[in-house]
Amino acid sequence: MEIIFDQSLVEAHRRRALRQGDEKAGFLLDIVAQELAERVSVVERQFETAMELHGYTGAAARSLATTGNVGAIERVETDSAFGSAREPVTEAPLERIPAEPASLNLLVSPLSLHLTNDTPGVFIQARRVLKPDGLFLAAIPGSGTLQELREALLAAEAELTGGASPRVIPFADVRDMGALLQRAGFALPVADTETYTVRYDSLFGLIRDLRAMGMTNPLASRNRKPMPRRFFLRAAEIYAQRFSDPDGRIRATFSIIYLSGWAPHESQQKPLKPGSAKQRLSDALGASEHKLKDEGEP
């Protein structure tokens, strides 16, 4: 397994963000929590046992509790400090789901799976811990997220040093995430994307929020040499030149992939077997049917 993320650094960033306690910087988690809760609320069934997996602030668990169709919700975090006396948490590493096989009706992962090295393995665990007809929901930053920041940092470093190193983590493609659901054995897999644009006075406001979210660079291959202040000043200039609105404020894109998949159950809708259709497509469309020639036929 390739080690992309330094897990000790991921944890250090999360702890630093927790100590800062900037509630305003949790806006993205709040948006995702509301979206996940809305998706659960339209499902006409009760989820007696649920788990929020590394949701950091607990916003998703609290939003799920308001839907009326979710029962007991267990929060899982890497450290008990992320919980409280009123909202205790179960401790587990980022890549482990601490639940018995077939024990959960609902598993929700808000904005944490993009930092796992063995993401396919986590998906397989998710499928294993769900009861038959249990639901897995996840929100994952996808490709396009922070693209403006990535471009500005790369351009500034290339200009000042003649080289470039990764400073924004790679984000997954929605099709790849959908394929992971299928590989893990989920039924009725769905993957879609919502894009949110946030505006800042400058690059420094964006970086401040990313620090407060625990989302700064944890790449194992990161350049460990501190960059001088002139690097960030130049990056801020490039960002403003390329991605600012007429009022001078800059744009930052967050593209969130929403995933849903069900643990297989005999009651679920299944695709028809090939050849089982009772009517030809050409008849339904009122079109003429023509046999295609095989390669080499005259």
BELMOSUL-V302658 format. One record per residue. N is the residue number from 1. OMEGA is omega as a letter, one per 40 degrees, with the letter a starting at -180 (none if undefined). NEAR is the number of other C-alpha atoms within 10 Angstrom. D_CENTER is the distance of its C-alpha to the mean C-alpha in Angstrom with 2 decimals. Layout:
n & omega & near & d_center
N & OMEGA & NEAR & D_CENTER
N & OMEGA & NEAR & D_CENTER
//
This chain:
n & omega & near & d_center
1 & i & 5 & 20.34
2 & i & 6 & 19.52
3 & a & 12 & 18.63
4 & a & 17 & 16.25
5 & i & 19 & 15.29
6 & a & 18 & 18.10
7 & i & 19 & 17.03
8 & i & 11 & 20.01
9 & i & 16 & 18.96
10 & a & 19 & 15.39
11 & i & 17 & 17.33
12 & i & 14 & 19.93
13 & i & 21 & 17.64
14 & i & 22 & 16.17
15 & i & 19 & 19.81
16 & i & 14 & 21.06
17 & i & 21 & 18.72
18 & i & 18 & 19.90
19 & i & 11 & 23.46
20 & i & 12 & 23.18
21 & i & 14 & 22.10
22 & a & 14 & 21.32
23 & a & 12 & 20.23
24 & a & 11 & 19.97
25 & i & 18 & 17.17
26 & a & 17 & 14.97
27 & a & 12 & 14.92
28 & i & 16 & 11.22
29 & i & 20 & 10.63
30 & i & 18 & 13.64
31 & a & 13 & 12.52
32 & i & 22 & 9.37
33 & i & 24 & 11.82
34 & i & 16 & 14.37
35 & i & 18 & 12.49
36 & i & 24 & 11.56
37 & i & 21 & 15.17
38 & i & 15 & 16.61
39 & i & 14 & 15.20
40 & a & 22 & 16.72
41 & a & 17 & 19.88
42 & i & 10 & 20.85
43 & a & 10 & 20.98
44 & i & 8 & 24.67
45 & i & 10 & 24.66
46 & i & 14 & 24.53
47 & a & 20 & 21.99
48 & a & 13 & 24.33
49 & a & 18 & 22.18
50 & i & 25 & 18.55
51 & i & 23 & 16.27
52 & a & 25 & 13.51
53 & i & 29 & 11.83
54 & i & 28 & 11.63
55 & i & 21 & 11.05
56 & a & 26 & 13.36
57 & a & 19 & 15.44
58 & a & 22 & 15.73
59 & a & 19 & 15.07
60 & i & 27 & 13.17
61 & i & 25 & 16.10
62 & i & 16 & 18.62
63 & i & 17 & 17.36
64 & a & 25 & 17.41
65 & a & 16 & 20.92
66 & a & 12 & 22.14
67 & a & 15 & 21.50
68 & i & 11 & 24.62
69 & i & 16 & 23.42
70 & a & 21 & 21.58
71 & a & 16 & 23.91
72 & a & 12 & 23.47
73 & i & 20 & 20.04
74 & i & 16 & 19.66
75 & i & 24 & 17.41
76 & i & 27 & 16.48
77 & i & 22 & 16.34
78 & a & 20 & 17.61
79 & a & 17 & 20.63
80 & i & 15 & 22.74
81 & i & 13 & 22.87
82 & i & 22 & 19.55
83 & i & 18 & 21.51
84 & i & 9 & 24.96
85 & i & 7 & 28.09
86 & a & 6 & 26.93
87 & i & 13 & 23.34
88 & i & 15 & 23.74
89 & i & 21 & 20.97
90 & a & 16 & 21.13
91 & i & 19 & 20.70
92 & i & 16 & 18.86
93 & a & 14 & 17.32
94 & a & 20 & 13.60
95 & i & 21 & 14.01
96 & i & 17 & 16.39
97 & a & 20 & 16.30
98 & i & 15 & 19.70
99 & i & 14 & 20.89
100 & i & 12 & 23.74
101 & i & 13 & 23.45
102 & a & 16 & 23.50
103 & a & 15 & 23.37
104 & i & 25 & 20.52
105 & a & 23 & 20.35
106 & i & 27 & 16.82
107 & a & 24 & 13.79
108 & i & 28 & 10.80
109 & i & 23 & 7.77
110 & i & 27 & 6.53
111 & i & 22 & 4.62
112 & a & 17 & 6.41
113 & i & 21 & 5.85
114 & a & 17 & 5.75
115 & a & 23 & 9.15
116 & i & 19 & 10.73
117 & a & 18 & 13.69
118 & a & 15 & 14.23
119 & i & 15 & 11.02
120 & i & 17 & 13.47
121 & i & 15 & 15.44
122 & i & 18 & 12.87
123 & i & 22 & 12.39
124 & i & 16 & 16.20
125 & a & 19 & 16.56
126 & i & 29 & 14.49
127 & a & 27 & 16.88
128 & a & 21 & 19.81
129 & a & 22 & 19.52
130 & i & 25 & 19.37
131 & i & 20 & 22.73
132 & a & 18 & 23.82
133 & i & 20 & 22.27
134 & a & 24 & 19.55
135 & i & 24 & 16.17
136 & i & 26 & 12.67
137 & i & 22 & 9.86
138 & i & 22 & 6.13
139 & a & 26 & 3.65
140 & i & 24 & 0.59
141 & a & 26 & 4.19
142 & a & 22 & 6.59
143 & a & 17 & 10.31
144 & i & 18 & 12.41
145 & i & 22 & 10.58
146 & a & 21 & 13.58
147 & i & 16 & 15.72
148 & i & 19 & 18.71
149 & i & 23 & 18.50
150 & a & 18 & 18.21
151 & a & 16 & 21.25
152 & a & 22 & 23.28
153 & i & 23 & 22.94
154 & a & 17 & 23.82
155 & a & 18 & 26.72
156 & a & 23 & 28.09
157 & i & 18 & 28.07
158 & a & 12 & 29.69
159 & a & 14 & 32.27
160 & a & 12 & 33.20
161 & a & 9 & 33.04
162 & i & 9 & 33.21
163 & i & 11 & 30.07
164 & i & 15 & 26.33
165 & a & 12 & 23.73
166 & a & 14 & 19.91
167 & i & 18 & 18.91
168 & a & 20 & 15.36
169 & i & 19 & 12.90
170 & i & 19 & 12.14
171 & a & 18 & 8.92
172 & i & 17 & 8.54
173 & a & 15 & 10.46
174 & i & 22 & 9.75
175 & i & 12 & 12.94
176 & i & 11 & 12.16
177 & i & 23 & 9.22
178 & i & 20 & 11.82
179 & i & 14 & 14.40
180 & i & 18 & 12.84
181 & a & 25 & 13.04
182 & a & 16 & 16.62
183 & a & 12 & 17.52
184 & i & 19 & 16.62
185 & i & 17 & 19.03
186 & i & 25 & 17.17
187 & i & 20 & 19.36
188 & a & 15 & 18.66
189 & i & 18 & 15.18
190 & i & 19 & 13.54
191 & i & 19 & 10.76
192 & a & 14 & 10.96
193 & i & 17 & 9.87
194 & a & 14 & 10.92
195 & i & 14 & 12.09
196 & i & 13 & 13.35
197 & a & 12 & 16.18
198 & a & 13 & 17.39
199 & a & 16 & 20.91
200 & i & 16 & 22.56
201 & a & 14 & 26.17
202 & i & 17 & 25.42
203 & a & 24 & 23.12
204 & i & 14 & 24.15
205 & i & 12 & 22.73
206 & a & 20 & 19.26
207 & i & 15 & 19.63
208 & i & 13 & 20.90
209 & i & 19 & 17.85
210 & i & 17 & 15.51
211 & a & 18 & 17.90
212 & i & 24 & 17.90
213 & a & 26 & 14.11
214 & a & 21 & 14.49
215 & i & 17 & 12.54
216 & a & 19 & 15.62
217 & i & 19 & 16.26
218 & a & 22 & 16.14
219 & i & 20 & 16.97
220 & a & 14 & 19.79
221 & a & 13 & 21.56
222 & i & 16 & 21.51
223 & a & 13 & 24.89
224 & i & 7 & 26.30
225 & i & 6 & 29.08
226 & i & 6 & 28.78
227 & a & 10 & 29.03
228 & a & 8 & 31.86
229 & a & 9 & 31.52
230 & i & 11 & 32.81
231 & a & 16 & 29.71
232 & i & 17 & 27.49
233 & i & 14 & 30.25
234 & i & 18 & 30.38
235 & i & 24 & 26.61
236 & i & 19 & 26.86
237 & a & 15 & 29.73
238 & i & 20 & 27.96
239 & a & 24 & 24.89
240 & a & 20 & 27.36
241 & a & 13 & 29.38
242 & a & 13 & 26.65
243 & i & 15 & 24.12
244 & i & 18 & 26.22
245 & a & 12 & 27.42
246 & i & 6 & 31.18
247 & i & 7 & 31.12
248 & a & 14 & 29.97
249 & a & 15 & 26.51
250 & a & 24 & 23.60
251 & i & 23 & 20.36
252 & a & 21 & 16.82
253 & i & 16 & 14.09
254 & a & 19 & 10.45
255 & a & 21 & 8.98
256 & i & 25 & 5.99
257 & i & 23 & 5.56
258 & a & 26 & 6.82
259 & i & 22 & 8.21
260 & i & 22 & 11.51
261 & a & 24 & 14.17
262 & i & 24 & 17.47
263 & a & 25 & 19.59
264 & i & 19 & 22.65
265 & a & 12 & 25.67
266 & a & 8 & 28.98
267 & a & 8 & 28.73
268 & i & 12 & 25.80
269 & a & 10 & 26.65
270 & i & 9 & 27.33
271 & i & 6 & 28.03
272 & i & 8 & 31.74
273 & i & 7 & 33.51
274 & i & 6 & 34.75
275 & a & 7 & 38.20
276 & a & 7 & 37.98
277 & a & 9 & 37.89
278 & a & 6 & 41.05
279 & i & 8 & 41.21
280 & i & 11 & 40.80
281 & a & 11 & 38.25
282 & i & 11 & 41.13
283 & a & 10 & 43.16
284 & a & 8 & 40.41
285 & a & 8 & 40.04
286 & a & 9 & 43.80
287 & i & 9 & 43.60
288 & a & 7 & 45.82
289 & a & 10 & 44.62
290 & i & 7 & 45.62
291 & i & 5 & 45.43
292 & i & 7 & 43.86
293 & i & 8 & 46.05
294 & i & 7 & 45.10
295 & a & 6 & 45.11
296 & i & 5 & 48.76
297 & i & 6 & 50.27
298 & none & 5 & 53.00
//
